[in-house]
Amino acid sequence: MFYYLLKYVLLGPPLRLLFRPRIEGLEHVPSTGPAIVAGNHLSFSDHFLMPAVLKRRITFLAKAEYFTGPGIKGRLTAAFFHAVGQIPVDRSGKEAGQAAIREGLGVLAKDELLGIYPEGTRSHDGRLYKGKVGVAVMALKAQVPVVPCAMIGTFEAQPPGKVVPRPRAVVIRFGEPLDFSRYAGMENEKAVLRAVTDEIIYAILQLSGQEYVDRYAAVVKAEEETAAKEGAAGRRRRRLPMS
């Protein structure tokens, strides 16, 4: 009940005023039955914009940090994500990934829509990164279609670190469902999982027009943060007076 209260009364109308979303290809999202909606992830606002424009309820696998934040803000955020039925995902290790897959398959077993960001994290620079194979495992095990989705303009509206989004028109574009039934029973084949994941990412790329990076976003972000820290430390050392 709270999900639809947010969607149609409390959150949906303000989001539409703020972002003025243009929706393309909504007819590609199945009106009934289980399906995965796989999208790029450019902004915190993505969590709310896609559900706001879909006719059906969608459940996202959301990072566990949204449910464990400290203080009043953390408790409010956790309460919100729980209320709208989002599932916390621990991203620290292989077993955590298996748990996320089990949760996602549970959603699909109930004939619902499952939302997932194959990159595994939000893009820190607006580019599209290599996908993780969990989406392929779920698509093959559940034997469901995957609808690619591109969020366009949300990075500029609310880039990482910006709490209050800028008013800006965005585009939410859905592509034709991808059918992977030809790979039925091959969900344990690493080469097949990589091929399926890459096909999903390529479909998102075709919709979004982003620059693609064939590396995992979390790895690139960590490398850039390390380089920035080392650079800052080097500059501090150069400024120290010589004894």
Biotite code that builds the C-alpha atoms (Angstrom):
import biotite.structure as struc

atoms = struc.array([
    struc.Atom([0.000, 0.000, 0.000], chain_id="A", res_id=1, res_name="MET", atom_name="CA", element="C"),
    struc.Atom([2.768, 2.443, 0.954], chain_id="A", res_id=2, res_name="PHE", atom_name="CA", element="C"),
    struc.Atom([4.470, 1.728, -2.379], chain_id="A", res_id=3, res_name="TYR", atom_name="CA", element="C"),
    struc.Atom([1.474, 3.023, -4.328], chain_id="A", res_id=4, res_name="TYR", atom_name="CA", element="C"),
    struc.Atom([0.957, 5.931, -1.955], chain_id="A", res_id=5, res_name="LEU", atom_name="CA", element="C"),
    struc.Atom([4.511, 7.052, -2.718], chain_id="A", res_id=6, res_name="LEU", atom_name="CA", element="C"),
    struc.Atom([4.180, 6.404, -6.418], chain_id="A", res_id=7, res_name="LYS", atom_name="CA", element="C"),
    struc.Atom([0.906, 8.196, -7.064], chain_id="A", res_id=8, res_name="TYR", atom_name="CA", element="C"),
    struc.Atom([0.689, 10.778, -4.266], chain_id="A", res_id=9, res_name="VAL", atom_name="CA", element="C"),
    struc.Atom([3.791, 11.560, -2.216], chain_id="A", res_id=10, res_name="LEU", atom_name="CA", element="C"),
    struc.Atom([6.759, 11.037, -4.554], chain_id="A", res_id=11, res_name="LEU", atom_name="CA", element="C"),
    struc.Atom([5.642, 10.382, -8.108], chain_id="A", res_id=12, res_name="GLY", atom_name="CA", element="C"),
    struc.Atom([4.033, 13.775, -8.886], chain_id="A", res_id=13, res_name="PRO", atom_name="CA", element="C"),
    struc.Atom([6.953, 15.856, -7.507], chain_id="A", res_id=14, res_name="PRO", atom_name="CA", element="C"),
    struc.Atom([9.429, 13.713, -9.453], chain_id="A", res_id=15, res_name="LEU", atom_name="CA", element="C"),
    struc.Atom([7.523, 14.268, -12.661], chain_id="A", res_id=16, res_name="ARG", atom_name="CA", element="C"),
    struc.Atom([7.531, 18.026, -12.070], chain_id="A", res_id=17, res_name="LEU", atom_name="CA", element="C"),
    struc.Atom([11.224, 18.098, -11.215], chain_id="A", res_id=18, res_name="LEU", atom_name="CA", element="C"),
    struc.Atom([12.534, 15.855, -14.008], chain_id="A", res_id=19, res_name="PHE", atom_name="CA", element="C"),
    struc.Atom([9.781, 16.077, -16.646], chain_id="A", res_id=20, res_name="ARG", atom_name="CA", element="C"),
    struc.Atom([10.624, 12.533, -17.809], chain_id="A", res_id=21, res_name="PRO", atom_name="CA", element="C"),
    struc.Atom([10.098, 11.561, -21.418], chain_id="A", res_id=22, res_name="ARG", atom_name="CA", element="C"),
    struc.Atom([9.350, 7.845, -21.523], chain_id="A", res_id=23, res_name="ILE", atom_name="CA", element="C"),
    struc.Atom([10.173, 5.814, -24.607], chain_id="A", res_id=24, res_name="GLU", atom_name="CA", element="C"),
    struc.Atom([9.468, 2.147, -25.276], chain_id="A", res_id=25, res_name="GLY", atom_name="CA", element="C"),
    struc.Atom([7.270, 1.540, -22.246], chain_id="A", res_id=26, res_name="LEU", atom_name="CA", element="C"),
    struc.Atom([5.344, -0.985, -24.323], chain_id="A", res_id=27, res_name="GLU", atom_name="CA", element="C"),
    struc.Atom([8.399, -3.272, -24.174], chain_id="A", res_id=28, res_name="HIS", atom_name="CA", element="C"),
    struc.Atom([7.876, -3.909, -20.449], chain_id="A", res_id=29, res_name="VAL", atom_name="CA", element="C"),
    struc.Atom([5.633, -7.004, -20.102], chain_id="A", res_id=30, res_name="PRO", atom_name="CA", element="C"),
    struc.Atom([2.255, -6.177, -18.585], chain_id="A", res_id=31, res_name="SER", atom_name="CA", element="C"),
    struc.Atom([2.156, -9.501, -16.725], chain_id="A", res_id=32, res_name="THR", atom_name="CA", element="C"),
    struc.Atom([4.542, -12.228, -15.675], chain_id="A", res_id=33, res_name="GLY", atom_name="CA", element="C"),
    struc.Atom([8.112, -12.173, -14.393], chain_id="A", res_id=34, res_name="PRO", atom_name="CA", element="C"),
    struc.Atom([10.811, -10.125, -16.098], chain_id="A", res_id=35, res_name="ALA", atom_name="CA", element="C"),
    struc.Atom([14.079, -8.391, -15.293], chain_id="A", res_id=36, res_name="ILE", atom_name="CA", element="C"),
    struc.Atom([14.503, -4.706, -16.059], chain_id="A", res_id=37, res_name="VAL", atom_name="CA", element="C"),
    struc.Atom([18.245, -4.078, -16.372], chain_id="A", res_id=38, res_name="ALA", atom_name="CA", element="C"),
    struc.Atom([19.385, -0.468, -16.474], chain_id="A", res_id=39, res_name="GLY", atom_name="CA", element="C"),
    struc.Atom([22.359, 1.815, -16.293], chain_id="A", res_id=40, res_name="ASN", atom_name="CA", element="C"),
    struc.Atom([22.840, 3.571, -12.976], chain_id="A", res_id=41, res_name="HIS", atom_name="CA", element="C"),
    struc.Atom([23.859, 7.227, -13.048], chain_id="A", res_id=42, res_name="LEU", atom_name="CA", element="C"),
    struc.Atom([22.157, 8.818, -10.077], chain_id="A", res_id=43, res_name="SER", atom_name="CA", element="C"),
    struc.Atom([20.511, 8.166, -6.722], chain_id="A", res_id=44, res_name="PHE", atom_name="CA", element="C"),
    struc.Atom([17.348, 9.477, -8.383], chain_id="A", res_id=45, res_name="SER", atom_name="CA", element="C"),
    struc.Atom([17.248, 6.417, -10.659], chain_id="A", res_id=46, res_name="ASP", atom_name="CA", element="C"),
    struc.Atom([15.825, 4.361, -7.766], chain_id="A", res_id=47, res_name="HIS", atom_name="CA", element="C"),
    struc.Atom([12.704, 6.512, -7.790], chain_id="A", res_id=48, res_name="PHE", atom_name="CA", element="C"),
    struc.Atom([12.296, 7.639, -11.380], chain_id="A", res_id=49, res_name="LEU", atom_name="CA", element="C"),
    struc.Atom([11.983, 4.234, -13.000], chain_id="A", res_id=50, res_name="MET", atom_name="CA", element="C"),
    struc.Atom([9.332, 2.953, -10.549], chain_id="A", res_id=51, res_name="PRO", atom_name="CA", element="C"),
    struc.Atom([7.480, 6.248, -10.954], chain_id="A", res_id=52, res_name="ALA", atom_name="CA", element="C"),
    struc.Atom([6.996, 5.739, -14.706], chain_id="A", res_id=53, res_name="VAL", atom_name="CA", element="C"),
    struc.Atom([6.341, 2.001, -14.795], chain_id="A", res_id=54, res_name="LEU", atom_name="CA", element="C"),
    struc.Atom([2.765, 0.791, -14.728], chain_id="A", res_id=55, res_name="LYS", atom_name="CA", element="C"),
    struc.Atom([3.733, -2.254, -12.664], chain_id="A", res_id=56, res_name="ARG", atom_name="CA", element="C"),
    struc.Atom([5.427, -2.479, -9.300], chain_id="A", res_id=57, res_name="ARG", atom_name="CA", element="C"),
    struc.Atom([9.154, -3.196, -9.530], chain_id="A", res_id=58, res_name="ILE", atom_name="CA", element="C"),
    struc.Atom([11.464, -4.471, -6.795], chain_id="A", res_id=59, res_name="THR", atom_name="CA", element="C"),
    struc.Atom([15.124, -3.481, -6.896], chain_id="A", res_id=60, res_name="PHE", atom_name="CA", element="C"),
    struc.Atom([18.136, -5.159, -5.408], chain_id="A", res_id=61, res_name="LEU", atom_name="CA", element="C"),
    struc.Atom([19.559, -2.205, -3.454], chain_id="A", res_id=62, res_name="ALA", atom_name="CA", element="C"),
    struc.Atom([22.975, -2.005, -1.797], chain_id="A", res_id=63, res_name="LYS", atom_name="CA", element="C"),
    struc.Atom([22.946, -2.952, 1.877], chain_id="A", res_id=64, res_name="ALA", atom_name="CA", element="C"),
    struc.Atom([24.471, 0.396, 2.867], chain_id="A", res_id=65, res_name="GLU", atom_name="CA", element="C"),
    struc.Atom([21.082, 2.027, 2.250], chain_id="A", res_id=66, res_name="TYR", atom_name="CA", element="C"),
    struc.Atom([19.701, -0.075, 5.097], chain_id="A", res_id=67, res_name="PHE", atom_name="CA", element="C"),
    struc.Atom([22.543, 0.305, 7.601], chain_id="A", res_id=68, res_name="THR", atom_name="CA", element="C"),
    struc.Atom([23.375, 4.026, 7.604], chain_id="A", res_id=69, res_name="GLY", atom_name="CA", element="C"),
    struc.Atom([24.001, 5.736, 10.954], chain_id="A", res_id=70, res_name="PRO", atom_name="CA", element="C"),
    struc.Atom([21.899, 8.361, 12.681], chain_id="A", res_id=71, res_name="GLY", atom_name="CA", element="C"),
    struc.Atom([18.441, 9.658, 11.941], chain_id="A", res_id=72, res_name="ILE", atom_name="CA", element="C"),
    struc.Atom([19.128, 9.957, 8.226], chain_id="A", res_id=73, res_name="LYS", atom_name="CA", element="C"),
    struc.Atom([20.252, 6.329, 8.078], chain_id="A", res_id=74, res_name="GLY", atom_name="CA", element="C"),
    struc.Atom([17.169, 5.096, 9.911], chain_id="A", res_id=75, res_name="ARG", atom_name="CA", element="C"),
    struc.Atom([14.849, 7.108, 7.703], chain_id="A", res_id=76, res_name="LEU", atom_name="CA", element="C"),
    struc.Atom([16.559, 5.843, 4.550], chain_id="A", res_id=77, res_name="THR", atom_name="CA", element="C"),
    struc.Atom([16.351, 2.239, 5.751], chain_id="A", res_id=78, res_name="ALA", atom_name="CA", element="C"),
    struc.Atom([12.689, 2.628, 6.666], chain_id="A", res_id=79, res_name="ALA", atom_name="CA", element="C"),
    struc.Atom([11.923, 4.084, 3.252], chain_id="A", res_id=80, res_name="PHE", atom_name="CA", element="C"),
    struc.Atom([13.644, 1.305, 1.306], chain_id="A", res_id=81, res_name="PHE", atom_name="CA", element="C"),
    struc.Atom([12.002, -1.369, 3.444], chain_id="A", res_id=82, res_name="HIS", atom_name="CA", element="C"),
    struc.Atom([8.595, 0.263, 2.982], chain_id="A", res_id=83, res_name="ALA", atom_name="CA", element="C"),
    struc.Atom([8.816, 0.209, -0.795], chain_id="A", res_id=84, res_name="VAL", atom_name="CA", element="C"),
    struc.Atom([9.880, -3.436, -0.799], chain_id="A", res_id=85, res_name="GLY", atom_name="CA", element="C"),
    struc.Atom([13.487, -3.050, -1.875], chain_id="A", res_id=86, res_name="GLN", atom_name="CA", element="C"),
    struc.Atom([15.910, -5.862, -1.051], chain_id="A", res_id=87, res_name="ILE", atom_name="CA", element="C"),
    struc.Atom([19.245, -5.175, 0.658], chain_id="A", res_id=88, res_name="PRO", atom_name="CA", element="C"),
    struc.Atom([22.270, -6.698, -1.072], chain_id="A", res_id=89, res_name="VAL", atom_name="CA", element="C"),
    struc.Atom([25.627, -7.209, 0.615], chain_id="A", res_id=90, res_name="ASP", atom_name="CA", element="C"),
    struc.Atom([28.197, -6.672, -2.142], chain_id="A", res_id=91, res_name="ARG", atom_name="CA", element="C"),
    struc.Atom([31.234, -7.922, -0.196], chain_id="A", res_id=92, res_name="SER", atom_name="CA", element="C"),
    struc.Atom([32.191, -11.294, -1.589], chain_id="A", res_id=93, res_name="GLY", atom_name="CA", element="C"),
    struc.Atom([31.064, -14.319, -3.582], chain_id="A", res_id=94, res_name="LYS", atom_name="CA", element="C"),
    struc.Atom([28.635, -15.699, -0.985], chain_id="A", res_id=95, res_name="GLU", atom_name="CA", element="C"),
    struc.Atom([26.985, -12.282, -0.753], chain_id="A", res_id=96, res_name="ALA", atom_name="CA", element="C"),
    struc.Atom([26.450, -12.382, -4.505], chain_id="A", res_id=97, res_name="GLY", atom_name="CA", element="C"),
    struc.Atom([24.805, -15.798, -4.226], chain_id="A", res_id=98, res_name="GLN", atom_name="CA", element="C"),
    struc.Atom([22.452, -14.443, -1.580], chain_id="A", res_id=99, res_name="ALA", atom_name="CA", element="C"),
    struc.Atom([21.466, -11.579, -3.896], chain_id="A", res_id=100, res_name="ALA", atom_name="CA", element="C"),
    struc.Atom([20.740, -14.041, -6.675], chain_id="A", res_id=101, res_name="ILE", atom_name="CA", element="C"),
    struc.Atom([18.505, -16.090, -4.373], chain_id="A", res_id=102, res_name="ARG", atom_name="CA", element="C"),
    struc.Atom([16.588, -12.947, -3.369], chain_id="A", res_id=103, res_name="GLU", atom_name="CA", element="C"),
    struc.Atom([16.172, -11.908, -6.986], chain_id="A", res_id=104, res_name="GLY", atom_name="CA", element="C"),
    struc.Atom([14.939, -15.340, -8.021], chain_id="A", res_id=105, res_name="LEU", atom_name="CA", element="C"),
    struc.Atom([12.406, -15.164, -5.202], chain_id="A", res_id=106, res_name="GLY", atom_name="CA", element="C"),
    struc.Atom([10.965, -11.966, -6.681], chain_id="A", res_id=107, res_name="VAL", atom_name="CA", element="C"),
    struc.Atom([10.739, -13.518, -10.138], chain_id="A", res_id=108, res_name="LEU", atom_name="CA", element="C"),
    struc.Atom([9.130, -16.675, -8.735], chain_id="A", res_id=109, res_name="ALA", atom_name="CA", element="C"),
    struc.Atom([6.220, -14.459, -7.646], chain_id="A", res_id=110, res_name="LYS", atom_name="CA", element="C"),
    struc.Atom([5.722, -13.299, -11.279], chain_id="A", res_id=111, res_name="ASP", atom_name="CA", element="C"),
    struc.Atom([6.964, -9.803, -10.452], chain_id="A", res_id=112, res_name="GLU", atom_name="CA", element="C"),
    struc.Atom([9.324, -7.328, -12.061], chain_id="A", res_id=113, res_name="LEU", atom_name="CA", element="C"),
    struc.Atom([12.892, -7.302, -10.772], chain_id="A", res_id=114, res_name="LEU", atom_name="CA", element="C"),
    struc.Atom([15.055, -4.227, -11.257], chain_id="A", res_id=115, res_name="GLY", atom_name="CA", element="C"),
    struc.Atom([18.824, -4.575, -11.353], chain_id="A", res_id=116, res_name="ILE", atom_name="CA", element="C"),
    struc.Atom([21.860, -2.515, -12.304], chain_id="A", res_id=117, res_name="TYR", atom_name="CA", element="C"),
    struc.Atom([24.262, -4.956, -14.001], chain_id="A", res_id=118, res_name="PRO", atom_name="CA", element="C"),
    struc.Atom([27.264, -2.667, -13.403], chain_id="A", res_id=119, res_name="GLU", atom_name="CA", element="C"),
    struc.Atom([26.895, -3.430, -9.698], chain_id="A", res_id=120, res_name="GLY", atom_name="CA", element="C"),
    struc.Atom([27.275, 0.171, -8.584], chain_id="A", res_id=121, res_name="THR", atom_name="CA", element="C"),
    struc.Atom([26.465, 3.717, -9.620], chain_id="A", res_id=122, res_name="ARG", atom_name="CA", element="C"),
    struc.Atom([28.679, 5.198, -12.331], chain_id="A", res_id=123, res_name="SER", atom_name="CA", element="C"),
    struc.Atom([30.946, 7.826, -10.801], chain_id="A", res_id=124, res_name="HIS", atom_name="CA", element="C"),
    struc.Atom([31.696, 9.598, -14.092], chain_id="A", res_id=125, res_name="ASP", atom_name="CA", element="C"),
    struc.Atom([28.674, 9.026, -16.341], chain_id="A", res_id=126, res_name="GLY", atom_name="CA", element="C"),
    struc.Atom([30.254, 6.226, -18.391], chain_id="A", res_id=127, res_name="ARG", atom_name="CA", element="C"),
    struc.Atom([28.855, 2.701, -18.784], chain_id="A", res_id=128, res_name="LEU", atom_name="CA", element="C"),
    struc.Atom([30.950, -0.055, -17.250], chain_id="A", res_id=129, res_name="TYR", atom_name="CA", element="C"),
    struc.Atom([31.368, -3.812, -17.605], chain_id="A", res_id=130, res_name="LYS", atom_name="CA", element="C"),
    struc.Atom([28.463, -5.810, -16.214], chain_id="A", res_id=131, res_name="GLY", atom_name="CA", element="C"),
    struc.Atom([28.558, -8.424, -13.503], chain_id="A", res_id=132, res_name="LYS", atom_name="CA", element="C"),
    struc.Atom([27.143, -11.833, -14.379], chain_id="A", res_id=133, res_name="VAL", atom_name="CA", element="C"),
    struc.Atom([24.509, -12.063, -11.629], chain_id="A", res_id=134, res_name="GLY", atom_name="CA", element="C"),
    struc.Atom([21.875, -10.689, -13.997], chain_id="A", res_id=135, res_name="VAL", atom_name="CA", element="C"),
    struc.Atom([22.664, -13.483, -16.464], chain_id="A", res_id=136, res_name="ALA", atom_name="CA", element="C"),
    struc.Atom([22.425, -16.159, -13.767], chain_id="A", res_id=137, res_name="VAL", atom_name="CA", element="C"),
    struc.Atom([18.970, -14.940, -12.753], chain_id="A", res_id=138, res_name="MET", atom_name="CA", element="C"),
    struc.Atom([17.725, -14.581, -16.331], chain_id="A", res_id=139, res_name="ALA", atom_name="CA", element="C"),
    struc.Atom([18.784, -18.129, -17.226], chain_id="A", res_id=140, res_name="LEU", atom_name="CA", element="C"),
    struc.Atom([17.687, -19.821, -13.995], chain_id="A", res_id=141, res_name="LYS", atom_name="CA", element="C"),
    struc.Atom([14.287, -18.139, -13.975], chain_id="A", res_id=142, res_name="ALA", atom_name="CA", element="C"),
    struc.Atom([13.955, -18.307, -17.781], chain_id="A", res_id=143, res_name="GLN", atom_name="CA", element="C"),
    struc.Atom([12.613, -14.770, -17.988], chain_id="A", res_id=144, res_name="VAL", atom_name="CA", element="C"),
    struc.Atom([13.108, -11.945, -20.506], chain_id="A", res_id=145, res_name="PRO", atom_name="CA", element="C"),
    struc.Atom([15.439, -9.053, -19.765], chain_id="A", res_id=146, res_name="VAL", atom_name="CA", element="C"),
    struc.Atom([14.240, -5.555, -20.678], chain_id="A", res_id=147, res_name="VAL", atom_name="CA", element="C"),
    struc.Atom([17.168, -3.130, -21.135], chain_id="A", res_id=148, res_name="PRO", atom_name="CA", element="C"),
    struc.Atom([16.630, 0.380, -19.819], chain_id="A", res_id=149, res_name="CYS", atom_name="CA", element="C"),
    struc.Atom([18.617, 3.591, -20.210], chain_id="A", res_id=150, res_name="ALA", atom_name="CA", element="C"),
    struc.Atom([18.377, 6.565, -17.885], chain_id="A", res_id=151, res_name="MET", atom_name="CA", element="C"),
    struc.Atom([19.519, 9.670, -19.781], chain_id="A", res_id=152, res_name="ILE", atom_name="CA", element="C"),
    struc.Atom([20.186, 12.990, -18.071], chain_id="A", res_id=153, res_name="GLY", atom_name="CA", element="C"),
    struc.Atom([19.998, 11.814, -14.465], chain_id="A", res_id=154, res_name="THR", atom_name="CA", element="C"),
    struc.Atom([23.782, 12.069, -13.999], chain_id="A", res_id=155, res_name="PHE", atom_name="CA", element="C"),
    struc.Atom([23.651, 15.766, -14.860], chain_id="A", res_id=156, res_name="GLU", atom_name="CA", element="C"),
    struc.Atom([20.594, 16.261, -12.663], chain_id="A", res_id=157, res_name="ALA", atom_name="CA", element="C"),
    struc.Atom([22.082, 14.579, -9.615], chain_id="A", res_id=158, res_name="GLN", atom_name="CA", element="C"),
    struc.Atom([25.733, 13.545, -9.938], chain_id="A", res_id=159, res_name="PRO", atom_name="CA", element="C"),
    struc.Atom([27.454, 11.663, -7.091], chain_id="A", res_id=160, res_name="PRO", atom_name="CA", element="C"),
    struc.Atom([27.727, 13.794, -3.972], chain_id="A", res_id=161, res_name="GLY", atom_name="CA", element="C"),
    struc.Atom([24.847, 16.096, -4.838], chain_id="A", res_id=162, res_name="LYS", atom_name="CA", element="C"),
    struc.Atom([22.009, 15.684, -2.335], chain_id="A", res_id=163, res_name="VAL", atom_name="CA", element="C"),
    struc.Atom([19.393, 17.919, -3.935], chain_id="A", res_id=164, res_name="VAL", atom_name="CA", element="C"),
    struc.Atom([18.884, 17.254, -7.663], chain_id="A", res_id=165, res_name="PRO", atom_name="CA", element="C"),
    struc.Atom([18.763, 20.046, -10.217], chain_id="A", res_id=166, res_name="ARG", atom_name="CA", element="C"),
    struc.Atom([15.501, 20.481, -12.148], chain_id="A", res_id=167, res_name="PRO", atom_name="CA", element="C"),
    struc.Atom([16.227, 18.922, -15.519], chain_id="A", res_id=168, res_name="ARG", atom_name="CA", element="C"),
    struc.Atom([14.330, 17.012, -18.197], chain_id="A", res_id=169, res_name="ALA", atom_name="CA", element="C"),
    struc.Atom([15.406, 13.388, -18.444], chain_id="A", res_id=170, res_name="VAL", atom_name="CA", element="C"),
    struc.Atom([14.691, 10.481, -20.762], chain_id="A", res_id=171, res_name="VAL", atom_name="CA", element="C"),
    struc.Atom([13.839, 6.946, -19.648], chain_id="A", res_id=172, res_name="ILE", atom_name="CA", element="C"),
    struc.Atom([14.163, 4.580, -22.588], chain_id="A", res_id=173, res_name="ARG", atom_name="CA", element="C"),
    struc.Atom([13.165, 0.907, -22.590], chain_id="A", res_id=174, res_name="PHE", atom_name="CA", element="C"),
    struc.Atom([14.367, -1.499, -25.272], chain_id="A", res_id=175, res_name="GLY", atom_name="CA", element="C"),
    struc.Atom([12.886, -4.670, -26.686], chain_id="A", res_id=176, res_name="GLU", atom_name="CA", element="C"),
    struc.Atom([12.991, -7.664, -24.321], chain_id="A", res_id=177, res_name="PRO", atom_name="CA", element="C"),
    struc.Atom([16.034, -9.900, -24.714], chain_id="A", res_id=178, res_name="LEU", atom_name="CA", element="C"),
    struc.Atom([15.274, -13.621, -24.949], chain_id="A", res_id=179, res_name="ASP", atom_name="CA", element="C"),
    struc.Atom([17.966, -15.973, -23.675], chain_id="A", res_id=180, res_name="PHE", atom_name="CA", element="C"),
    struc.Atom([15.982, -19.210, -23.857], chain_id="A", res_id=181, res_name="SER", atom_name="CA", element="C"),
    struc.Atom([18.624, -20.576, -26.243], chain_id="A", res_id=182, res_name="ARG", atom_name="CA", element="C"),
    struc.Atom([20.931, -20.854, -23.225], chain_id="A", res_id=183, res_name="TYR", atom_name="CA", element="C"),
    struc.Atom([18.478, -22.788, -21.032], chain_id="A", res_id=184, res_name="ALA", atom_name="CA", element="C"),
    struc.Atom([20.297, -25.099, -18.626], chain_id="A", res_id=185, res_name="GLY", atom_name="CA", element="C"),
    struc.Atom([23.661, -23.383, -19.180], chain_id="A", res_id=186, res_name="MET", atom_name="CA", element="C"),
    struc.Atom([23.601, -21.029, -16.187], chain_id="A", res_id=187, res_name="GLU", atom_name="CA", element="C"),
    struc.Atom([26.766, -22.634, -14.794], chain_id="A", res_id=188, res_name="ASN", atom_name="CA", element="C"),
    struc.Atom([28.822, -22.023, -17.932], chain_id="A", res_id=189, res_name="GLU", atom_name="CA", element="C"),
    struc.Atom([31.102, -19.051, -17.332], chain_id="A", res_id=190, res_name="LYS", atom_name="CA", element="C"),
    struc.Atom([31.464, -18.238, -21.025], chain_id="A", res_id=191, res_name="ALA", atom_name="CA", element="C"),
    struc.Atom([27.686, -18.238, -21.484], chain_id="A", res_id=192, res_name="VAL", atom_name="CA", element="C"),
    struc.Atom([27.135, -15.994, -18.455], chain_id="A", res_id=193, res_name="LEU", atom_name="CA", element="C"),
    struc.Atom([29.689, -13.503, -19.758], chain_id="A", res_id=194, res_name="ARG", atom_name="CA", element="C"),
    struc.Atom([28.127, -13.563, -23.260], chain_id="A", res_id=195, res_name="ALA", atom_name="CA", element="C"),
    struc.Atom([24.619, -12.959, -21.870], chain_id="A", res_id=196, res_name="VAL", atom_name="CA", element="C"),
    struc.Atom([25.804, -10.163, -19.589], chain_id="A", res_id=197, res_name="THR", atom_name="CA", element="C"),
    struc.Atom([27.701, -8.472, -22.391], chain_id="A", res_id=198, res_name="ASP", atom_name="CA", element="C"),
    struc.Atom([24.629, -8.660, -24.625], chain_id="A", res_id=199, res_name="GLU", atom_name="CA", element="C"),
    struc.Atom([22.555, -6.958, -21.933], chain_id="A", res_id=200, res_name="ILE", atom_name="CA", element="C"),
    struc.Atom([25.154, -4.241, -21.420], chain_id="A", res_id=201, res_name="ILE", atom_name="CA", element="C"),
    struc.Atom([25.413, -3.692, -25.177], chain_id="A", res_id=202, res_name="TYR", atom_name="CA", element="C"),
    struc.Atom([21.634, -3.269, -25.407], chain_id="A", res_id=203, res_name="ALA", atom_name="CA", element="C"),
    struc.Atom([21.783, -0.650, -22.634], chain_id="A", res_id=204, res_name="ILE", atom_name="CA", element="C"),
    struc.Atom([24.660, 1.045, -24.444], chain_id="A", res_id=205, res_name="LEU", atom_name="CA", element="C"),
    struc.Atom([22.645, 1.227, -27.663], chain_id="A", res_id=206, res_name="GLN", atom_name="CA", element="C"),
    struc.Atom([19.826, 2.921, -25.781], chain_id="A", res_id=207, res_name="LEU", atom_name="CA", element="C"),
    struc.Atom([21.919, 5.315, -23.704], chain_id="A", res_id=208, res_name="SER", atom_name="CA", element="C"),
    struc.Atom([24.709, 6.349, -26.093], chain_id="A", res_id=209, res_name="GLY", atom_name="CA", element="C"),
    struc.Atom([27.195, 6.389, -23.199], chain_id="A", res_id=210, res_name="GLN", atom_name="CA", element="C"),
    struc.Atom([30.921, 5.878, -23.495], chain_id="A", res_id=211, res_name="GLU", atom_name="CA", element="C"),
    struc.Atom([31.714, 2.268, -22.605], chain_id="A", res_id=212, res_name="TYR", atom_name="CA", element="C"),
    struc.Atom([34.555, 1.083, -20.371], chain_id="A", res_id=213, res_name="VAL", atom_name="CA", element="C"),
    struc.Atom([35.369, -2.641, -20.444], chain_id="A", res_id=214, res_name="ASP", atom_name="CA", element="C"),
    struc.Atom([36.291, -2.744, -16.765], chain_id="A", res_id=215, res_name="ARG", atom_name="CA", element="C"),
    struc.Atom([34.312, -2.957, -13.546], chain_id="A", res_id=216, res_name="TYR", atom_name="CA", element="C"),
    struc.Atom([33.194, 0.435, -12.253], chain_id="A", res_id=217, res_name="ALA", atom_name="CA", element="C"),
    struc.Atom([34.139, -0.295, -8.637], chain_id="A", res_id=218, res_name="ALA", atom_name="CA", element="C"),
    struc.Atom([37.707, -1.169, -9.648], chain_id="A", res_id=219, res_name="VAL", atom_name="CA", element="C"),
    struc.Atom([38.166, 1.956, -11.751], chain_id="A", res_id=220, res_name="VAL", atom_name="CA", element="C"),
    struc.Atom([36.695, 4.163, -9.037], chain_id="A", res_id=221, res_name="LYS", atom_name="CA", element="C"),
    struc.Atom([38.987, 2.647, -6.389], chain_id="A", res_id=222, res_name="ALA", atom_name="CA", element="C"),
    struc.Atom([42.037, 3.166, -8.607], chain_id="A", res_id=223, res_name="GLU", atom_name="CA", element="C"),
    struc.Atom([41.122, 6.787, -9.241], chain_id="A", res_id=224, res_name="GLU", atom_name="CA", element="C"),
    struc.Atom([40.555, 7.446, -5.537], chain_id="A", res_id=225, res_name="GLU", atom_name="CA", element="C"),
    struc.Atom([43.921, 5.876, -4.675], chain_id="A", res_id=226, res_name="THR", atom_name="CA", element="C"),
    struc.Atom([45.687, 7.931, -7.336], chain_id="A", res_id=227, res_name="ALA", atom_name="CA", element="C"),
    struc.Atom([44.022, 11.108, -6.070], chain_id="A", res_id=228, res_name="ALA", atom_name="CA", element="C"),
    struc.Atom([45.106, 10.383, -2.480], chain_id="A", res_id=229, res_name="LYS", atom_name="CA", element="C"),
    struc.Atom([48.676, 9.640, -3.563], chain_id="A", res_id=230, res_name="GLU", atom_name="CA", element="C"),
    struc.Atom([48.741, 12.807, -5.629], chain_id="A", res_id=231, res_name="GLY", atom_name="CA", element="C"),
    struc.Atom([47.493, 14.876, -2.703], chain_id="A", res_id=232, res_name="ALA", atom_name="CA", element="C"),
    struc.Atom([50.074, 13.304, -0.386], chain_id="A", res_id=233, res_name="ALA", atom_name="CA", element="C"),
    struc.Atom([52.820, 14.062, -2.898], chain_id="A", res_id=234, res_name="GLY", atom_name="CA", element="C"),
    struc.Atom([51.762, 17.695, -3.142], chain_id="A", res_id=235, res_name="ARG", atom_name="CA", element="C"),
    struc.Atom([51.778, 18.009, 0.653], chain_id="A", res_id=236, res_name="ARG", atom_name="CA", element="C"),
    struc.Atom([55.295, 16.575, 0.837], chain_id="A", res_id=237, res_name="ARG", atom_name="CA", element="C"),
    struc.Atom([56.544, 19.024, -1.772], chain_id="A", res_id=238, res_name="ARG", atom_name="CA", element="C"),
    struc.Atom([55.132, 21.924, 0.256], chain_id="A", res_id=239, res_name="ARG", atom_name="CA", element="C"),
    struc.Atom([56.915, 20.891, 3.470], chain_id="A", res_id=240, res_name="LEU", atom_name="CA", element="C"),
    struc.Atom([59.930, 23.140, 4.331], chain_id="A", res_id=241, res_name="PRO", atom_name="CA", element="C"),
    struc.Atom([63.316, 21.573, 3.864], chain_id="A", res_id=242, res_name="MET", atom_name="CA", element="C"),
    struc.Atom([65.214, 21.031, 7.145], chain_id="A", res_id=243, res_name="SER", atom_name="CA", element="C"),
])
